[in-house]
């Protein structure tokens, strides 16, 4: 009986240690609406988040793609705003001629098209990074991974060891 109790205690401690090796990842938004990532409460870069998520390669890849999508969306959004501001500067920097108004209007339409693409791209990237982080946290807390695990399971009818792989 003592050997079974010691075995179960060691198994419980081993599962808790495996779950604590993977830090919990969270995020918050800064003033500009971009994600700021936190690993166990400490601010980290997105590249460090990818390294932390390395234990789960499919989640790390999903996070990487979503983070790139979010960065491209933000870049396009800023480019659209700069193009819109440039068109206004060009319009008011000289006399109002028909050519100047048409060029400025074309630049404004281009800026509107770019920002129309940028906003949904950034929003989808933020949603997908959030999903990847939540999936990672679920797996990290549960100790789910690519390796097999021996666990003690209890049910109302029986108790026993299970091997998950």
C-alpha positions as CSV (number, residue, x, y, z in Angstrom):
1,X,0.0,0.0,0.0
2,X,2.9,2.3,0.8
3,X,4.5,1.8,-2.6
4,X,1.2,2.6,-4.4
5,X,0.8,5.8,-2.3
6,X,4.4,6.9,-3.0
7,X,3.9,6.1,-6.7
8,X,0.7,8.2,-6.9
9,X,2.3,11.1,-5.0
10,X,5.3,11.1,-7.4
11,X,3.0,10.9,-10.4
12,X,0.9,13.9,-9.1
13,X,4.1,15.9,-8.4
14,X,5.5,15.1,-11.9
15,X,2.2,16.3,-13.6
16,X,2.3,19.5,-11.6
17,X,5.9,20.2,-12.5
18,X,5.2,19.6,-16.2
19,X,2.3,22.1,-16.1
20,X,4.5,24.7,-14.4
21,X,7.3,24.5,-16.9
22,X,5.1,26.3,-19.5
23,X,4.5,29.9,-18.4
24,X,1.0,31.3,-18.8
25,X,0.7,33.9,-21.6
26,X,-1.6,36.8,-21.5
27,X,-2.0,40.1,-23.4
28,X,-3.5,43.5,-23.2
29,X,-4.0,46.3,-25.6
30,X,-1.9,49.5,-25.5
31,X,-3.0,53.0,-26.4
32,X,-2.8,52.3,-30.1
33,X,-4.9,49.1,-29.9
34,X,-1.9,46.8,-30.4
35,X,-1.3,43.7,-28.3
36,X,1.3,43.8,-25.5
37,X,2.2,40.3,-24.5
38,X,2.9,39.1,-21.0
39,X,4.4,35.8,-19.9
40,X,3.7,35.1,-16.2
41,X,3.0,38.9,-15.8
42,X,6.3,40.1,-17.4
43,X,6.3,42.0,-20.6
44,X,7.8,40.1,-23.6
45,X,8.1,40.5,-27.3
46,X,6.1,38.5,-29.9
47,X,9.3,36.6,-30.9
48,X,9.8,35.4,-27.3
49,X,6.1,34.3,-27.2
50,X,6.9,32.1,-30.3
51,X,9.8,30.6,-28.4
52,X,7.7,30.0,-25.3
53,X,5.0,28.3,-27.4
54,X,7.7,26.1,-29.0
55,X,6.5,23.1,-27.0
56,X,3.3,23.2,-29.1
57,X,4.5,23.8,-32.7
58,X,1.1,24.0,-34.3
59,X,0.1,26.8,-31.9
60,X,3.4,28.6,-32.3
61,X,2.9,28.6,-36.1
62,X,-0.7,29.8,-35.8
63,X,0.5,32.6,-33.5
64,X,3.3,33.5,-35.9
65,X,1.0,33.8,-38.9
66,X,-1.7,35.7,-37.0
67,X,0.9,38.1,-35.6
68,X,2.3,38.7,-39.1
69,X,-1.3,39.4,-40.3
70,X,-1.8,41.9,-37.5
71,X,1.5,43.6,-38.3
72,X,0.7,43.9,-42.0
73,X,-2.8,45.3,-41.2
74,X,-1.3,47.9,-38.8
75,X,1.3,48.9,-41.5
76,X,-1.4,49.2,-44.2
77,X,-3.5,51.3,-41.8
78,X,-0.7,53.7,-41.1
79,X,0.2,53.8,-44.8
80,X,-3.4,54.7,-45.6
81,X,-3.5,57.5,-43.0
82,X,-0.2,58.9,-44.3
83,X,-1.5,58.8,-47.9
84,X,-4.6,60.6,-46.9
85,X,-2.6,63.3,-45.0
86,X,-0.3,63.6,-48.0
87,X,-3.2,64.1,-50.4
88,X,-4.6,66.9,-48.2
89,X,-1.1,68.6,-48.0
90,X,-0.8,68.3,-51.8
91,X,-4.3,69.8,-52.2
92,X,-3.7,72.8,-50.0
93,X,-0.1,73.5,-51.0
94,X,-0.9,75.4,-54.1
95,X,-3.7,76.8,-56.3
96,X,-6.9,74.8,-56.6
97,X,-6.7,73.6,-60.2
98,X,-8.7,70.8,-61.7
99,X,-5.5,68.6,-62.0
100,X,-4.6,69.1,-58.3
101,X,-8.1,68.3,-57.1
102,X,-8.2,65.1,-59.3
103,X,-4.8,63.9,-58.1
104,X,-5.7,64.6,-54.5
105,X,-9.1,62.9,-54.9
106,X,-7.4,59.8,-56.4
107,X,-4.9,59.7,-53.5
108,X,-7.8,59.9,-51.1
109,X,-9.6,57.0,-52.8
110,X,-6.4,55.0,-52.6
111,X,-6.1,55.8,-48.9
112,X,-9.7,54.7,-48.3
113,X,-9.2,51.4,-50.2
114,X,-6.0,50.7,-48.2
115,X,-7.6,51.4,-44.9
116,X,-10.7,49.4,-45.8
117,X,-8.4,46.4,-46.3
118,X,-6.2,47.1,-43.3
119,X,-8.9,47.3,-40.5
120,X,-10.3,43.8,-41.0
121,X,-6.9,42.3,-41.5
122,X,-5.7,43.7,-38.2
123,X,-8.9,42.7,-36.4
124,X,-8.6,39.1,-37.7
125,X,-5.0,38.9,-36.7
126,X,-5.8,40.1,-33.2
127,X,-8.6,37.5,-32.9
128,X,-6.3,34.7,-34.2
129,X,-3.4,35.6,-31.9
130,X,-5.9,35.6,-29.0
131,X,-7.2,32.2,-30.1
132,X,-3.6,30.7,-30.4
133,X,-2.7,32.1,-26.9
134,X,-5.9,30.6,-25.3
135,X,-5.3,27.2,-26.9
136,X,-1.7,27.3,-25.7
137,X,-2.7,28.2,-22.2
138,X,-5.3,25.4,-22.1
139,X,-2.7,22.9,-23.2
140,X,0.0,24.2,-20.9
141,X,-2.3,24.1,-17.8
142,X,-3.6,20.6,-18.7
143,X,-0.1,19.3,-19.5
144,X,-1.2,18.2,-23.0
145,X,1.7,17.8,-25.3
146,X,3.4,15.8,-28.0
147,X,4.8,13.3,-25.5
148,X,2.9,10.4,-23.9
149,X,1.8,10.8,-20.3
150,X,0.8,8.4,-17.6
151,X,-2.1,9.8,-15.5
152,X,-4.2,8.6,-12.6
153,X,-8.0,8.8,-13.4
154,X,-10.9,8.5,-11.1
155,X,-14.5,7.8,-12.0
156,X,-17.5,6.8,-10.0
157,X,-17.1,3.2,-11.0
158,X,-13.3,2.7,-11.0
159,X,-9.9,4.1,-10.5
160,X,-6.8,3.4,-12.6
161,X,-3.9,4.6,-14.6
162,X,-4.2,5.7,-18.2
163,X,-1.5,6.2,-20.8
164,X,-2.2,9.0,-23.2
165,X,-0.1,9.4,-26.4
